[in-house]
Amino acid sequence: MRKSPLIFDISRGRIDDGNGIRTVIFVKGCPLNCSWCHNPESKSYNIDFMWNENKCLHCQDCVSVCDLICFDKNRLNIKKAECNMCGKCFELCVTKSLKAVGRGYTQNELIKTALKDKVFYDVSKGGVTFSGGEPLSYPKFIGGVAEELKNHGISTAIETCGYFDFDKFEHFVLLYIDSIMFDLKFIDSDKHKQFTGVSNELIIENFKKLTKKNILLIPRTPLIPDITDIAENLTQIKNFLQQFDKVYPHILLPYNYDVNKNNYLM
């Protein structure tokens, strides 16, 4: 894993990732491999390429500047293992159908970007949300940005899959964030491993630890048809949440079917 994260998107003016108007910073890389993942470009901790077939003119300018690129039956292929990310191919692409996914930012760059919308945060009681991928894969980096934003009076939130090192989170991040949106996909560990690639013992333990901290904790469950939205799974999650003294506002997230099938991860 890299020492500092790659960012695959910064989305300003959001209203669905916490209170008020928000800037959402999407960190690349996730320890889970969910079978339904809507953003497959978020999974890898390294730079990826995305190719949009609809936008592509098949002019093959990219092929002319790189021997690692070819078209096979009108589908673009890249030998990623040999790529040094010089950038010539996607810089030359006039339609931007080929692009790199993931860019390194300094903490100061992210802070300056977030500060551009401070007036909107102040008016709407919004702020900045760190999402992913999994932002807590980089607790020191994220905590440093969150601390500086807090110094500027900006509220911050985390969206997490729950699979993270709690000690590092508590040391670097906890003091500087106001809320955490925590995914509870399954209570059954075997089901969790079947559909995400990892067991959920660490996730469940982290959730329990967070219930003892002074932070707004919001459990969320993505409703994946015939996988997480079945009655047995939702009942298990409900029973799990009911064991705590505090009542948590459990959010059910509808699955987004509107996937652009003409975008290909290279």
MITOR-235073 format. One line per field, with one value per residue: residue in one letter; x, y, z of N, C-alpha, C, O in turn. Coordinates in steps of 0.001 Angstrom, whole numbers, plus 500000, padded with zeros to 6 digits. Example, Ala and Ser with C-alpha at 12.3 -4.5 7.8 and 13.67 -1.06 7.14 Angstrom:
residues 2
gunu	c(A  S) .
n.c1	c(513190  512850) .
n.c2	c(494310  497750) .
n.c3	c(507800  507080) .
ca.c1	c(512300  513670) .
ca.c2	c(495500  498940) .
ca.c3	c(507800  507140) .
c.c1	c(513200  512900) .
c.c2	c(496700  500030) .
c.c3	c(507800  507870) .
o.c1	c(514236  513409) .
o.c2	c(496681  501138) .
o.c3	c(508465  508039) .
end
This chain:
residues 266
gunu	c(M  R  K  S  P  L  I  F  D  I  S  R  G  R  I  D  D  G  N  G  I  R  T  V  I  F  V  K  G  C  P  L  N  C  S  W  C  H  N  P  E  S  K  S  Y  N  I  D  F  M  W  N  E  N  K  C  L  H  C  Q  D  C  V  S  V  C  D  L  I  C  F  D  K  N  R  L  N  I  K  K  A  E  C  N  M  C  G  K  C  F  E  L  C  V  T  K  S  L  K  A  V  G  R  G  Y  T  Q  N  E  L  I  K  T  A  L  K  D  K  V  F  Y  D  V  S  K  G  G  V  T  F  S  G  G  E  P  L  S  Y  P  K  F  I  G  G  V  A  E  E  L  K  N  H  G  I  S  T  A  I  E  T  C  G  Y  F  D  F  D  K  F  E  H  F  V  L  L  Y  I  D  S  I  M  F  D  L  K  F  I  D  S  D  K  H  K  Q  F  T  G  V  S  N  E  L  I  I  E  N  F  K  K  L  T  K  K  N  I  L  L  I  P  R  T  P  L  I  P  D  I  T  D  I  A  E  N  L  T  Q  I  K  N  F  L  Q  Q  F  D  K  V  Y  P  H  I  L  L  P  Y  N  Y  D  V  N  K  N  N  Y  L  M) .
n.c1	c(500835  500389  502087  500701  497349  495776  493521  490393  488248  486819  484049  482004  479429  477598  474719  474009  475671  475910  475126  473736  475296  478000  481475  482810  485408  486932  488668  491065  491166  490381  489795  487889  486129  483578  480955  479034  480005  479726  481562  484078  486574  487457  488547  491272  494453  496173  496972  494595  493247  490490  488221  485973  483788  481741  482473  484817  486669  488035  490345  492926  495093  496225  497447  499462  501356  502190  503452  502276  499600  496725  494144  491726  489452  487928  488007  489764  492990  495376  498676  499059  500899  503388  503316  504431  503084  503341  501573  501084  499209  496509  496564  496681  494244  491482  488744  488633  488011  489670  491167  493137  492668  492794  494780  497534  497334  498438  498105  497621  496646  494144  492896  492812  491111  488751  488191  487244  484504  483561  481720  479284  479155  478936  476470  474637  475116  476845  479705  482746  483151  484844  485288  485197  486150  488172  488629  489827  491948  494125  494828  496500  497029  494396  493460  495141  494276  491604  491954  493030  490918  488994  490157  489565  486922  485268  483019  483498  483150  483136  482864  482698  483697  484148  486288  489099  492066  491552  492948  494762  492954  491668  493782  494699  492462  489857  489370  488924  486747  483180  481082  480356  479685  478737  479114  477052  476836  476360  475574  476125  479074  480096  478509  479273  481969  481660  480502  482027  484670  486129  486025  483774  484502  486334  485047  482593  483594  484866  482640  481297  483178  483059  480555  480990  482200  482310  480722  478810  477279  476352  474792  474637  473040  473522  471073  471110  469772  468395  470604  471697  469269  467442  464998  465980  468659  468355  466864  468717  470614  469046  468522  471094  471724  469872  470891  472342  472413  471931  469878  470316  470218  469379  470214  468893  470209  469278  470017  471980  471113  471870  474225  476937  477515  479284  481664  484892  487105  490511) .
n.c2	c(498803  502302  505132  507489  508391  507786  509873  509428  510924  514147  515529  518223  520211  518291  516628  514342  512901  513185  515859  518913  520957  519491  518663  515878  513682  511217  508422  506240  502706  499754  497438  495520  493395  493744  492025  493426  495938  499316  501091  500019  501018  502038  500077  499146  500071  501357  503320  503253  502622  503977  503284  504618  503348  504452  507122  506926  507529  505753  506519  505866  507347  507093  504622  505236  506535  504792  501599  499746  499722  498554  497837  495383  493753  496072  496726  498355  497621  497476  496919  496750  495958  496619  499316  502635  504829  507290  509014  509946  508786  509215  511962  512720  511979  513183  513111  512342  509760  507827  507610  508269  506815  507971  510068  511600  513700  516410  517034  519756  520563  519289  520493  523199  522933  522110  524353  526195  526076  526883  528857  527771  525480  526700  528066  525997  524169  522145  520341  518461  515255  512225  509610  506522  503655  503072  505321  505150  503515  505042  506481  508420  510368  511180  512009  514202  516033  516339  517453  520001  521096  521175  523122  525279  525532  523705  521101  517554  514275  510662  508033  504627  501200  499816  498177  498510  499691  500123  501324  503066  504691  505852  507271  509038  510128  510245  512436  514568  514379  514564  512845  509439  507308  504122  501076  498288  495349  492610  490427  487801  486086  484273  484749  487375  487063  485563  487339  489661  489052  489123  488242  489389  489954  491901  494214  494166  494291  496797  498449  498065  499191  501845  502592  503298  505690  509294  510255  510878  508139  506376  503702  501920  500159  498755  497972  495252  493443  490316  489625  491329  492388  490616  489224  487754  488623  491403  491325  490184  492240  494270  493116  493017  495765  496496  495657  497603  500360  502926  504326  503864  505631  503758  503488  502593  501880  502362  500323  501365  501025  502174  501767  502602  500716  500932  501803  500754  499135  499214) .
n.c3	c(500000  499347  500898  501141  500195  496990  495257  493813  493096  493608  494810  494692  496300  497194  498600  499859  501530  504292  506617  505294  502694  500999  500478  498971  499377  497657  498414  497068  496977  498736  501393  501134  498796  497384  495783  494414  493898  493020  492169  490788  490206  492548  494095  493888  495275  493693  490717  488102  484778  482978  480397  478129  476015  474465  474093  472713  469757  468268  467025  467464  468319  470814  470621  468876  470391  472283  472802  474385  474162  472479  470048  470114  468340  468349  471014  473551  474833  477458  478487  481542  483476  482533  482301  482881  483681  482249  481094  478528  476779  477758  477966  475349  474370  472833  473353  475912  476530  477396  480466  483399  486585  489694  491621  493148  495950  497972  501502  501923  499416  499313  501482  500658  498453  499709  501272  499454  499365  501798  502632  501847  503414  505915  505786  505309  507271  506600  505330  505050  503660  503954  501798  499908  497991  500926  503303  505827  505558  505460  507980  509277  507305  506547  509026  509468  507522  508326  510871  510293  508835  510832  512420  510863  511296  510010  509614  509664  508193  508055  505734  505932  505426  507648  508105  509521  511263  514540  516680  515415  514092  516302  517409  515369  514006  515264  517062  515395  513747  513172  512651  511726  509127  508926  507388  507673  506414  506594  509337  509700  509498  507612  505362  504904  504199  501899  500054  500152  500396  502763  506265  508880  511508  512505  511650  513067  515671  515615  515269  517716  519463  518645  519545  522100  522063  521887  519470  516521  515320  512530  511375  508282  505630  502528  500154  498510  495904  496682  498140  500351  501032  502004  504272  506488  506809  507275  509609  511361  511459  512595  515123  516121  516383  518285  520669  521879  524167  523217  520663  517290  514196  511757  508427  505329  502262  498998  496187  493457  490251  487922  486132  484112  481502  479502  480399  481024  483180  482999) .
ca.c1	c(500000  501096  502167  499608  496333  495347  492142  489837  487245  486423  482722  481547  478005  476805  473734  473579  476763  476000  474275  474011  476074  479269  482479  483148  486734  486910  490002  491166  491644  489444  490165  486810  485927  482148  480569  478124  480622  479301  482751  485215  487824  487842  489046  492730  495170  497063  496339  493972  492737  489109  487982  484563  483627  480829  483169  486030  486589  488875  491347  494161  496193  496878  498308  500612  502363  502520  503454  501569  498165  496259  492721  491422  488025  487406  488153  491097  493718  496618  499536  499251  502063  504587  503059  505112  502178  503886  500421  500961  498030  495261  496710  496460  492876  490708  487401  488803  487430  490680  491653  493715  491831  493639  495794  498057  497152  498990  497075  497305  495812  492782  492364  492494  489933  487590  487928  486562  483055  483275  480511  478139  479098  478478  475046  473813  475604  477455  481116  483538  483042  485867  484658  486156  487238  488167  489506  490555  493189  495177  494353  497354  496808  493031  493381  495814  493375  490434  492357  493162  489572  488352  490719  488871  485505  484542  482621  483960  482527  483795  482083  483633  483223  484339  487458  490234  492807  490863  493914  495257  491820  491448  494924  494905  491271  488630  489179  488733  485555  481928  480172  480904  478674  479386  478380  476781  476270  475901  476008  476665  480444  480288  477895  480108  483164  481234  480165  482971  486046  486718  485075  483345  484795  486948  484020  481669  484332  485052  481357  481061  484070  482577  479377  481455  482879  481443  480671  477566  477513  475192  474899  473959  473050  473122  470068  471478  468704  468598  471864  471588  467915  466556  464458  466847  469820  467929  466464  469947  471196  468172  468747  472427  471670  469015  471585  473002  471524  471573  469173  471043  469362  469825  469842  468884  470629  468836  471098  471927  471210  472226  475653  477317  478174  480274  482915  485647  488304  491592) .
ca.c2	c(500000  503569  505856  508464  507851  508371  510351  509170  511928  515148  515940  519385  520489  517092  516769  513006  512227  513879  517036  520118  520903  518880  518216  514484  513299  509770  507835  505014  501520  499210  496083  494611  493182  493465  491527  494388  497263  500222  501831  499086  501774  502414  498918  499058  501185  501905  504005  502427  503312  503741  503537  504745  502913  505363  508360  506648  507702  504722  507186  505159  508245  506535  503532  505813  507037  503782  500223  498889  499855  498046  497580  494017  493706  497377  496924  498815  496828  498068  496044  497561  495528  497256  500750  503498  505957  508534  509882  510431  508260  509894  513386  512888  511574  514421  512933  511910  508429  507099  508471  507640  506872  508080  511096  511955  515059  516709  517447  521172  520674  518897  521527  524374  522606  522104  525709  526970  526042  527077  529650  526874  524656  527523  528385  524780  523261  521011  520117  517583  513826  511358  508374  505677  503054  503102  506403  504824  502805  506056  507293  509575  511362  511688  512733  515485  516924  516613  518354  521354  521557  521523  524415  526300  525492  522885  519780  516457  512970  509523  506886  503518  499817  499289  497300  499407  499569  501042  502087  504165  505591  506610  508158  510047  510637  510358  513747  515635  514161  514737  511722  508334  506478  502819  500045  496955  494622  491322  490007  486461  486241  483461  485495  488547  486620  485082  488424  490782  488550  489100  488029  490664  490059  493200  495229  494135  494764  498248  499111  498026  500165  503189  502897  503800  506962  510459  510599  510481  506889  506106  502446  501926  498874  498818  496959  494549  492474  488889  489404  491955  492895  489539  489446  487159  489486  492670  491028  490000  493572  494943  492528  493443  497170  496651  495271  498773  501250  504056  503991  504406  505834  502819  503947  501584  502544  501669  500013  502152  500156  502969  501586  502800  499470  501210  502153  499545  499291  498568) .
ca.c3	c(500000  499302  502168  501124  499294  495734  495269  492478  492764  494596  494357  495454  496236  497458  499681  500284  502237  505567  506735  504530  501451  501368  499522  499257  498890  497473  498540  496275  497665  499716  501810  500756  497361  497316  494458  493789  493960  491958  491742  490796  490145  493911  494834  493910  495905  492673  489594  487071  483597  482590  478972  477798  474625  473752  473749  471929  468301  467658  466183  467780  468677  471998  470152  468175  471341  473287  472305  475331  473909  471186  469937  469724  468042  468759  472457  473911  475821  477948  479287  482747  484258  481988  482182  483862  483922  481709  480875  477155  476080  478105  477687  473918  474039  472699  473911  477303  476717  478159  481539  484579  487785  490875  491571  494451  496440  499282  502452  501684  498215  499676  502376  499842  497654  500596  501755  498428  499576  503224  502828  501693  504619  507039  505627  505302  508321  505917  505609  504181  503934  503373  501375  499205  498744  502381  503748  507050  505223  505593  509115  509581  506259  506662  510285  509308  506771  509168  511953  509772  508504  512099  512824  510058  511636  509049  510098  508803  508398  507422  505276  506067  505386  508994  508186  509725  512523  515449  517483  514585  513902  517534  517640  514330  513321  516042  517681  514413  512924  513906  512429  510950  508484  509067  506657  508219  505275  507120  510666  509464  509007  506406  504263  504657  503466  500581  499133  500219  500378  504108  507348  509456  512938  512770  511425  514205  516844  515477  515524  519154  520084  518326  520346  523401  521830  521754  518046  515860  514604  511684  510620  506987  504928  501117  499843  497275  495662  496946  498865  501672  501305  502435  505619  507509  507027  507869  510987  512134  511678  513558  516444  516549  516787  519453  521901  522444  524915  522373  519424  516152  513009  510737  507088  504263  501036  497778  495259  492231  489081  486746  485892  482706  481102  478475  481059  481311  483973  482266) .
c.c1	c(500870  501120  501093  498620  496308  493889  491558  488679  487110  485125  482202  480035  477119  475839  473322  474679  477010  475106  474708  474731  477485  480198  482873  484470  486787  488340  490030  491749  490689  489873  489089  486741  484475  481737  479688  478740  480259  480473  483969  486562  488301  488556  490565  493333  496104  496268  495778  493658  491258  488961  486480  484376  482753  481536  484318  485781  487332  489886  492729  495363  496956  497841  499584  501711  502781  502387  502677  500066  497829  494737  492531  489907  487317  487389  489599  491707  495023  497391  499945  500526  503343  504473  503794  504323  502772  502776  500204  499652  496772  495358  496411  495001  491951  489318  487433  488100  488396  491220  492254  492773  492744  494723  496261  497820  497933  497830  496659  496424  494362  492128  491955  491250  488673  487209  487195  485057  482668  481994  479261  478013  478486  476970  474173  474132  476143  478917  481762  483359  484166  485229  485678  485497  487045  489133  490335  491691  494391  494843  495197  497115  495426  492869  494031  494955  492183  490770  492428  491799  488813  488863  490074  487366  484654  484280  483087  483280  483328  482725  483040  482948  483432  485576  488708  490873  492238  491835  494451  494153  491615  492554  494961  493630  490139  488357  488733  487518  484306  480968  480868  479744  479286  478545  478281  476073  475662  476322  476641  478046  480697  479688  478760  481335  482803  481081  481133  484430  486727  485625  484785  483661  485389  485917  483064  482353  484540  483753  481073  481930  483585  481359  479761  482157  481868  481456  479328  477857  476242  475413  474086  474069  472645  472183  470366  470465  469154  469925  471773  470161  466946  466188  465391  468020  469429  467472  467691  470614  470373  468425  470117  472386  470853  469702  472235  471979  471036  470864  469890  470128  469856  469298  469948  469142  470130  470001  470900  472153  471784  473735  475935  478135  479184  481574  483646  486894  489410  492595) .
c.c2	c(501246  504228  506926  508038  508521  508790  510106  510102  512902  515754  517049  519566  519284  517339  515412  512220  512885  515108  518147  519879  520446  518734  516801  514141  511777  509228  506489  503869  501058  497795  495048  494487  492793  493087  492516  495774  498118  501025  500907  499783  502194  501282  498905  500288  501880  502606  502988  503292  502992  504110  503537  504473  503882  506623  508130  506787  506616  505319  506560  506096  507711  505416  504086  506280  505989  502376  499271  498905  499277  497929  496167  493901  494936  497604  497299  497918  497525  497033  496811  497215  496215  498781  501529  504778  507290  509529  510323  510002  509022  511406  513691  512634  512791  514308  512548  510581  507512  508036  507638  507829  506857  509107  511399  513419  515219  517063  518896  521361  520330  519951  522759  524137  522672  523516  526577  527070  526276  527867  528779  525937  525452  527762  527139  523816  521975  520849  519212  516135  513089  510011  507542  504797  503090  504166  506058  503842  503730  506988  508524  510696  512004  512489  514104  516491  517317  517587  519799  521925  521951  522860  525574  526307  524677  521503  518697  515149  511915  508546  505695  502163  499141  498446  498179  499146  500590  501895  503282  505177  506474  507638  509323  510766  511038  511757  514824  515443  514207  513573  510660  507482  505112  501743  498747  496169  493298  491207  488619  486580  485452  484158  486700  488158  486168  486226  489603  490341  488511  488806  489363  490820  491416  494318  495316  494678  496273  499004  499172  499051  501592  503569  503485  505147  508090  510956  510144  509275  506511  504796  502503  500535  499087  497665  496339  493436  491032  488586  490008  492342  491817  489724  488915  488068  490782  492470  490848  491345  494342  494427  492929  494866  497360  496277  496468  499686  502413  503566  504661  504519  504989  503242  502791  502293  501768  501469  500784  501231  500868  502933  501775  501618  499689  501743  500872  499895  498505  497908) .
c.c3	c(500000  500680  502279  500042  497933  495893  493881  492129  493930  494085  495266  495298  496462  498617  500239  501006  503589  505544  505792  503223  501786  500163  499922  498584  498855  497425  497829  497110  498742  500093  501494  499237  497138  495888  493710  493633  492739  491400  491751  490722  491529  494638  494981  494574  494903  491579  488600  485852  483441  481119  478729  476309  473823  473290  472770  470433  467543  466683  466348  467968  469884  471611  469527  469129  472352  472718  473206  475124  472545  471221  469412  469569  468608  470267  472767  474980  476173  478755  480556  483498  483793  481926  483270  484152  483453  481375  479446  476489  476454  477957  476222  473512  474024  473307  475383  477560  477472  479224  482659  485752  489000  490691  492982  494762  497735  500211  502206  500456  498536  500562  501581  498993  498510  501031  500729  498690  501033  503464  502722  502889  505772  506974  505812  506435  507706  506288  504597  504632  503217  503071  500597  498186  500250  502891  504975  506819  505402  506758  509395  508578  506418  507946  510208  508563  507636  510298  511459  509392  509774  512614  512074  510326  510702  509639  509126  509190  507647  506949  505227  505919  506735  509193  508284  511076  513510  516249  516696  514315  515133  517761  516652  513885  514265  516574  516695  513519  513801  513738  511583  510445  508243  508387  507466  507124  505700  508583  510576  508811  507724  505184  503888  503829  502056  499593  499152  500226  501731  505125  508031  510943  513303  512635  512608  515460  516785  515740  517022  519881  519846  519151  521706  523280  521635  520311  517486  514972  513855  510929  509332  506358  503478  500796  498481  497046  495861  497654  500261  502025  501756  503912  506709  507835  507726  509318  511872  512437  512701  514976  516996  517082  518062  520758  522589  523111  524054  521112  518261  514936  511839  509367  506095  502941  499817  496823  493962  491033  487861  486509  484404  482238  479978  479058  481443  482102  483313  483223) .
o.c1	c(501956  500282  500627  499013  496755  493119  492144  488181  487269  485107  481988  479441  475992  476107  472373  474611  478153  474411  475897  474776  478098  479767  483228  484624  486700  489109  489108  492711  490235  490273  489337  487223  484174  482122  479603  478031  480453  480394  484809  487580  489431  489121  491083  492809  496746  495043  496422  493784  490821  489503  485790  484763  482999  481239  484738  484814  487270  490232  493594  496510  498175  498915  500652  502867  503637  501330  502444  499331  498558  494126  493104  489171  486268  486811  490535  491025  495693  496822  501010  501159  504280  505426  503785  504834  502713  503002  499226  499060  496028  494331  495946  494580  491666  488760  486389  487650  487979  491679  491923  492152  493387  495498  495453  498077  498070  496721  495473  495547  493448  490947  490874  490427  487654  486025  486590  484415  481570  481257  478282  476905  477633  476277  473097  473500  475928  479329  481377  483408  484409  484697  486875  484461  485928  490342  491424  492327  495530  494599  494650  497011  495305  492214  493541  494909  491795  489959  491943  491547  488080  488100  490035  486620  483450  485197  483074  482890  484091  481780  484071  481772  482955  485886  489302  490300  492426  491572  494582  494396  491416  492297  495221  493705  489524  487215  488224  487277  484358  480123  481814  478926  480226  477395  479292  474865  474591  477303  477587  478173  481430  480283  478951  481690  483577  481477  481076  485329  487803  484449  485475  483138  484992  485919  482761  481752  484404  483762  480658  481466  483684  481148  478933  482651  480718  482114  478774  478593  475183  476147  472990  475065  471537  472467  469931  470308  470151  470324  471772  469863  465748  466949  465569  468345  470099  467670  467704  471117  470933  468530  470269  472960  471113  469171  472638  470830  469882  471209  470055  469344  470658  468088  470965  468395  470527  470858  469791  473255  472143  474427  475267  479324  479858  482489  483081  487637  489291  493576) .
o.c2	c(501254  503928  507236  507391  509654  508128  510519  510080  512525  516416  516837  519139  519252  518154  515336  510993  513115  515362  518312  518762  520940  518689  516552  514295  511123  509537  505687  504059  501853  497023  493845  495346  491663  493743  492451  496708  497711  501570  501012  499219  502660  501510  498678  501395  502876  502499  501983  504516  501878  505114  502579  505277  504105  507142  509057  506242  506560  504718  506704  505683  507855  505279  503483  506409  506254  502005  498119  498198  499483  497923  495795  493946  494846  498583  496645  497505  498091  496350  497423  498089  496375  499460  501137  505697  508291  510739  511015  510765  509442  512073  514781  513035  513368  515317  512439  510312  506543  509136  506467  508883  505850  509045  511447  514284  514269  517351  519222  522226  521014  520261  523307  525037  523220  523832  527585  528038  525909  527574  529017  525632  524952  527670  527216  522767  520877  521170  519191  515829  513302  509349  507828  505120  503131  503934  506602  503387  503272  508174  509577  511859  513229  513532  515062  517666  518484  518447  520712  523111  522940  523644  526702  527017  524910  520825  518898  514941  512223  508261  505751  502007  498028  498040  498546  498467  501793  503077  504379  506383  507683  508740  510462  511908  512086  512215  515869  516254  513932  513342  510932  506997  504962  501521  498184  496304  492911  491817  488313  487109  485910  484159  487002  488847  486377  486109  490459  491169  487926  489081  490352  491733  492017  495263  496407  495437  496955  500069  500210  499707  502445  504749  504101  505686  507856  511943  509138  509380  506345  504776  503063  499834  499552  496515  496838  492567  490587  487426  489277  492599  492075  490296  489562  488266  491209  493349  491311  491560  494997  495213  493152  495144  498283  496543  496372  499775  502830  502520  505881  503609  505451  503343  502101  503189  500618  502340  500850  500722  500224  503939  501191  501525  498752  502098  500006  500813  497301  497314) .
o.c3	c(500580  501530  503375  499071  497757  496589  492881  491003  495091  493047  496459  494308  495969  499500  501020  501078  503985  504560  505519  502709  502732  499011  501074  497373  499894  496516  497979  497856  499565  499221  501573  498499  496754  494921  492484  493259  491594  490299  492645  491124  491675  495707  496074  494459  495237  491522  488300  485885  483731  480657  479076  475461  472638  472215  472077  469900  466315  465667  465483  467797  469973  472196  469634  468726  473196  472209  472839  475814  471574  472290  468388  470555  469246  470738  472307  475919  475309  479607  480626  484090  484575  481542  484437  484792  484168  481372  479166  475727  475568  477834  475890  472427  475073  473739  476026  478674  478106  478914  482840  485896  489295  489736  493910  493925  498505  499761  502273  500451  498075  500404  501798  498830  498090  501142  501093  498281  501453  504406  503429  503331  506506  507987  506404  506557  508219  507403  503428  505823  502029  503963  500627  497605  500766  502910  505159  507770  505485  506539  509721  508968  506421  507953  510806  508928  507675  510639  512127  509604  509786  513178  512566  509651  510594  510102  507911  510339  506732  507684  504558  506246  506953  510313  507270  511928  513331  516475  517239  514312  515020  518246  517042  513430  514067  516537  517100  512625  515000  514603  510844  511227  507463  508766  507886  506929  505233  509008  511303  507707  506848  504106  502710  502873  501121  498434  498270  500077  501853  504886  507785  511583  514302  513423  513092  516221  517801  516357  517537  520813  520728  519430  522376  524271  521264  519981  517931  513991  514460  509942  509298  506537  503214  501129  497443  497903  495292  497755  501251  503192  501878  504693  507741  509006  508666  510157  513012  513540  513580  515918  518197  518135  518834  521837  523749  522678  524149  520563  518246  514667  511027  509165  506034  502547  499624  496674  493432  490831  486875  486667  483550  482543  479550  478314  482111  481757  483088  482775) .
end
